[in-house]
């Protein structure tokens, strides 16, 4: 223990400039991060200094500081580990002698005092500033530190342990960054919009095992070649595991088809009288993005359906057909009652061109997550910030002129809330007038059970995106308003199950598509399908 404290004191004396910069930046972060919450209540409310200073603070400070903090950690980790380099066989500390356990313990103590303690304190202060009790969220705070360790600290420490200097470590990190960019670029080139980063449920265990193993092996045995092989194997295994868990098979496995006698959870059909007819456009040479208006009904009371993936079979009049793979569905959720929705799918452009001269048949399969309402809270909209149990703290949003409420922004401790549907009543005219209320709603949160999401900040915030927030008058869209005292409801949902649903559209005429070229502002229209 004495040797550990001796090494710790030596590192503290040698690296006090790096320590001061890192802690000072965390302090600046505590000061600037709440600007995000203030700005969501209206741009003029930020610091009271007008729109441009507000935008400067919100976009520049709150965006830049969280990016700089990991960079200071990178410098701090590299400097303290390279102080007793683990690469080679001529280290001075081997003959001092240092016990490798004492050396490793000193480095861990250094990071605990000058990296973990400041960010933990900062996150507690941010929770207090946002109106939350840190003592009630200790599991989430420690889980967030675990995520920071696995995603940032441990990989940086592992790379520092297998390099002899900061420039060499920087070169490796740049190589990894270029490789990641190349992976994404290749995915976008060959798989269009279905590319994803190589991270899944196995990523954290793989990082802990390989990076932790490399660090321990370096301090215990200084087997640099083996440690480097471990780190080289990590990204390859992450990519393999990501590819193995992507594609069609997980959807077919996780979303079972209903039995022959089971009632369909929803009924979908083409909305032929929709004021917004089917549309199509091309932004890449191989795919046509087709958007179709649908009529929805049949969702049981107390339930909701979340559309996750879809696939389609397009059957042409000449008997040919084209089948898509599973495609993600973006933010399309269904509640009880009749309503209009939209479904977007990508279709091969060559087949689209051949089949569009005559009506086609579309056979859709949608993978749904079914959720059940667990609790509901209804209150009258206050004129200032208000707390919602098991949800967060919300505030009415001022419009650009600071005269009326144009929405609601909420902040949450350590993670997005559990999946919640927020319902409001919009007013078309002045709040004192007799105008009829127009319902609106917004989904926020997810079904994840983890106590925290990965992030430097301990406070998550976002403005809620409500439906029907504007009306069309005289060819213009006029914003609606929320009146103080109007009812607002928060309905929380829990996971119920997953299923697939099939429906068909007969005699569908594929619309003409717009070809969006790569150059900015260049759009051409294909009218040969008319």
C-alpha positions, 0 to 999 in steps of 0.5 A: 500500500505504501508503494502504491501511495508513493507512485500516486503522489509522484504522478500527482506532482508530475501531471498537475497541469493535466489534472488542472485542465481536466478538472477545470473543463468538468467545472465548465461543463457543470456551468454550461450544460444547464443552458440546454434546459433553459434554451428549450423554454424559449431562445429569449430565455437563455441568459436574457441576452437575445437570440444570437448569444443564446444560439452561441451558448447553446450550440457552441458551449454545450456542444463543444465542452462534452467533446473536450472532456474525453480528450482531456481524459485521453491525455490524462490516461496516456500520460499517467500510464506512459510514465512507467511504460509497459512496452519493451524490457528496459523499464527503469521501474522493473529494477526499482523494484515496483510490484506490478500490483502496486503500480497498477493500483496506483494508476487506478487510484490516480484515475479514481481521484482525478477522473471518476471523482470529478465527473461523479461530482459533476453529475450529482451537481447537474442532477441537483440543478435540474431538480432531482435528488442524486441519492435517489439515483445512485444505481444509475450514477454508478451504472453510468460510470461503468458505461464510461469505463467500458466505452471510453476509459478502458479502451484508452487505457488498453491502447496506452498500455501497448504503446510507448508514447503519446504520438504512437497512441494517437496514431493508433486511435486515428487508424481506428477512427479511419477504419470505423469511417470506412466501415460505415462508408462501405455499409452505406455504399452496399446496404443503403440506409440499413448500415449500423455501427458494429455495437450490440449486446455483446460489445460491452462484455467483449470490451471488458474481456479483451481490453481488461485482459490486455491491461492486466497482461501488460502490467503482470507480464509485459507481453506486448505482442499478445496484448496487441493481438488481443486488441486487434481481435476485438474490433474484428469480433465486434464486427462479426457479432454485429453481422451475425445479429443483423439481417432478417433472421433476428426479426423472424426469430424475435417476432413470431407469426400469430396462430391461425386462430389469433386475432390480428392486433391491428387492421391496416389498409390503403387510405385511398382518399387521403389528402396526401397521396402516395409519393416516391423519390430516389436519392440513390441510384438503386432504391426508390423510397415509396411512402404510402398513406394508410388507414389504421384501426383495431388496436385494443383499448389500453394497448399500443403497437410500435412498428419496428420493421417491415418488408414488402413483396411487389407483384407486377401484372406480368407475374414477376415479383420483387421481395425486400429484406426487413427494413426499419420503420421510423417512429410509427406507433399506433393507438386505439381508434381510427387514424391515418398513418404512413408507411415508407419502404425502399423498392429496387429502382430497376424493378420499379421502372419495369412494373409501374406501367400497370397496377401492382399488388403490394404484400406487406409484413410488419413486425410490431412490438405490443405494449400495454398501458401501466399507469396514467397521470393527467393534470392541468398544464401549469405556467411554469416547470412541473414534475411528473411522477416516474417521468421527469420535470417538464416546462412549457415552451415559449414561442419565438416571440415569448408570448405563448406556449408552443410546446413542452420540453422535459428533462430526465435523470440519467436516461430517457424515460420509460416509454410514455405517450404524452397527450395534449389539447391544442388551441386554434385561437386565443386561449380566452376564445371559444375555439374547439380543442385539437388533440395532439400527442407525442411518444418519448422514451423506450422500453429499456430497463437499464438504470442509465444511458451512456453519456457525460451528462446526468440529465437528458432533455428534449422538446416533445414533438407533438402531432397537430402542432400547426394548421393550414390556412390560406396555403400557410401553416399557422402554429397552434398554442397550448393554453395554461390549465389545459389537460395534459396526460402522461401514459406509461407503457410496458412491454407485452410481446412481439408479433408480425402482421400481414396485409395487402394492397390490390391494384396499386398504381406506383407513383412517379418519383422525384430523382434527387441528385447528389448536388445541392438543390438539384432535383429532377422529376420523372414523369414517364409513369403518369 
